């Protein structure tokens, strides 16, 4: 939703309700990432209209301080960055458990420069994992091609551990690369600019779905 038209947010929310599977909400604090997006009032406004689940992606320091409130806003999924937890000195597995205790699915995120192997110790505690295919903080970035190999490597480890932990990919995702991402093992696709800036957003959503 970061790429939505915030002067006409209601119509873009309805677009997602009618044609997509979830609302991906990027929460940026200007500290963990060099940008500020939106906070609780916007999330609550979207939640009032949403008929699809809310997927809240926390790009913030101290994510544990805000988990309960985002869950109360109606989030069905909450993810946070491994890097943010470690730099704060907070155990990622404890935050995952905190999210789950709110009745919300818990996800762990890493940026493209973090080896996927860093996720391995936490896979059993996570409901899903999110690989950034651009660097967190801004919409409209170019997709990083090494993401395919990262998805493939992570998928192999998930299978090796006997888990059913979906891989979500966020950043530069479009109908041009969704098929290759699916073939590598990704299951959840976050598409912002490619949908909202398309001449025909519905056609782009359907093209991604068809992959």
C-alpha positions in Angstrom: 0.0 0.0 0.0 3.0 2.3 0.1 2.5 2.9 -3.6 -1.2 3.6 -3.3 -2.8 7.0 -4.0 -3.2 8.5 -0.6 -5.5 11.2 -1.9 -7.8 8.4 -3.1 -7.0 5.7 -0.7 -10.5 4.3 -0.5 -10.5 3.3 -4.1 -7.1 1.6 -3.9 -8.3 -0.3 -0.8 -11.3 -1.5 -2.7 -9.0 -2.6 -5.6 -7.2 -4.8 -3.2 -10.4 -6.1 -1.7 -11.7 -7.1 -5.1 -8.6 -8.4 -6.8 -5.7 -9.2 -4.4 -5.2 -11.5 -1.4 -3.8 -9.2 1.3 -2.8 -5.6 2.3 0.9 -5.2 2.7 1.6 -2.3 5.0 5.2 -1.0 5.3 5.7 0.8 8.6 8.9 3.0 8.4 10.3 5.0 11.3 13.0 7.1 9.7 15.6 5.4 12.0 15.9 1.8 11.0 15.3 3.0 7.4 15.9 6.5 6.0 12.2 7.1 5.3 8.9 7.6 7.2 5.7 6.0 5.8 2.5 6.0 7.9 1.4 4.9 11.3 -1.6 3.7 13.3 -4.3 6.1 12.0 -3.7 5.0 8.4 -3.6 1.3 9.4 -6.8 1.7 11.3 -8.5 3.5 8.4 -7.5 0.7 6.0 -8.6 -1.9 8.5 -12.1 -0.5 8.7 -12.5 -1.1 4.9 -10.4 -4.1 4.5 -12.0 -7.4 3.6 -8.6 -9.1 3.1 -5.9 -9.8 5.7 -3.5 -7.0 6.8 0.2 -7.9 6.5 2.1 -5.4 8.6 5.9 -5.2 7.8 7.7 -3.3 10.6 10.8 -1.5 9.3 11.5 0.0 12.7 13.7 -0.2 15.7 12.3 -1.9 18.8 9.5 -3.7 17.0 8.5 -5.4 20.2 7.2 -2.1 21.6 4.5 -1.9 18.8 3.4 -5.5 18.2 0.4 -5.4 20.5 -1.0 -2.2 19.1 -0.6 -3.3 15.5 -2.3 -6.6 16.4 -5.1 -4.5 18.0 -5.5 -2.6 14.7 -6.4 -5.8 13.0 -3.1 -7.2 11.6 -3.3 -10.8 10.6 0.4 -11.0 9.9 3.2 -9.0 11.5 6.9 -9.2 10.4 10.0 -7.5 11.7 13.6 -7.3 10.6 16.2 -9.6 12.1 18.7 -6.8 11.8 16.5 -4.5 13.9 16.1 -7.0 16.7 19.8 -7.9 16.9 20.9 -4.3 16.9 18.5 -3.6 19.7 19.8 -6.6 21.7 16.4 -8.3 21.6 16.0 -12.0 20.9 14.2 -12.5 17.6 12.5 -15.8 18.8 11.0 -13.9 21.7 9.5 -11.3 19.4 8.1 -14.0 17.2 6.5 -15.6 20.3 5.1 -12.2 21.3 3.5 -11.7 17.9 2.0 -15.2 18.1 0.6 -14.6 21.6 -1.4 -11.7 20.1 -3.2 -14.2 17.8 -1.2 -13.0 14.8 1.0 -14.8 12.3 4.7 -14.0 13.0 7.3 -13.3 10.3 11.0 -12.5 10.1 12.5 -10.3 7.5 16.0 -9.7 6.1 17.5 -7.2 3.7 19.4 -8.4 0.5 22.8 -8.1 2.2 22.0 -10.4 5.0 22.8 -14.1 4.3 19.7 -16.3 4.3 21.5 -18.7 6.7 21.0 -16.1 9.5 17.3 -17.1 9.4 17.8 -20.8 9.9 17.8 -20.8 13.7 14.4 -19.1 13.8 12.5 -20.9 11.1 10.7 -23.2 13.6 9.4 -20.2 15.5 8.2 -18.3 12.4 4.9 -18.6 10.5 6.5 -17.1 7.4 9.7 -15.4 6.3 10.1 -12.4 4.1 13.1 -11.8 1.8 13.6 -8.2 0.7 14.4 -8.1 -3.0 15.3 -4.4 -2.7 16.7 -2.6 0.4 14.0 -1.7 2.8 13.0 1.9 3.0 11.7 3.1 -0.4 9.2 1.9 -3.0 10.0 1.7 -6.7 13.5 0.2 -6.5 14.9 -2.2 -9.1 14.5 -5.9 -8.3 17.8 -7.5 -7.2 18.5 -10.6 -9.4 20.3 -12.6 -6.7 16.9 -12.9 -5.0 16.1 -16.1 -7.0 19.1 -18.0 -5.6 18.3 -16.7 -2.1 14.8 -17.9 -2.3 15.9 -21.3 -3.6 18.5 -21.7 -0.8 16.0 -20.8 1.9 13.4 -23.1 0.5 15.8 -26.0 0.6 16.5 -25.4 4.2 12.8 -25.1 5.1 12.2 -28.4 3.5 15.3 -29.9 5.1 13.8 -28.9 8.5 10.5 -30.4 7.6 8.6 -27.1 7.9 5.8 -25.4 6.1 7.0 -21.8 6.4 6.0 -19.7 3.3 8.5 -17.4 1.7 7.3 -13.9 1.0 9.2 -11.6 -1.4 9.0 -7.8 -1.3 10.5 -5.3 -3.7 10.4 -4.9 -7.4 8.0 -7.8 -7.8 5.9 -7.8 -11.0 4.5 -10.1 -13.6 7.9 -10.1 -15.2 9.6 -12.0 -12.4 6.8 -13.6 -10.4 7.0 -16.9 -12.3 10.7 -17.3 -11.7 10.2 -16.4 -8.0 7.4 -19.0 -7.7 9.7 -21.6 -9.4 12.4 -20.9 -6.9 10.0 -21.4 -4.0 8.3 -18.1 -3.1 4.6 -18.2 -2.2 3.6 -14.7 -1.2 4.3 -11.8 -3.6 4.3 -8.1 -2.5 3.7 -5.9 -5.5 3.4 -2.2 -5.0 4.6 0.1 -7.8 4.0 -2.6 -10.5 0.3 -2.7 -9.6 -0.6 0.8 -8.6 1.4 2.5 -11.3 0.3 0.1 -14.0 -2.0 1.3 -16.8 -4.3 -1.6 -15.8 -3.7 -2.6 -12.2 -6.2 -5.5 -12.3 -4.6 -7.0 -15.3 -1.2 -6.8 -13.6 -2.6 -8.5 -10.5 -4.0 -11.3 -12.6 -0.8 -11.7 -14.5 1.1 -12.1 -11.2 -1.5 -14.6 -10.0 -1.2 -16.6 -13.2 2.5 -17.3 -12.6 
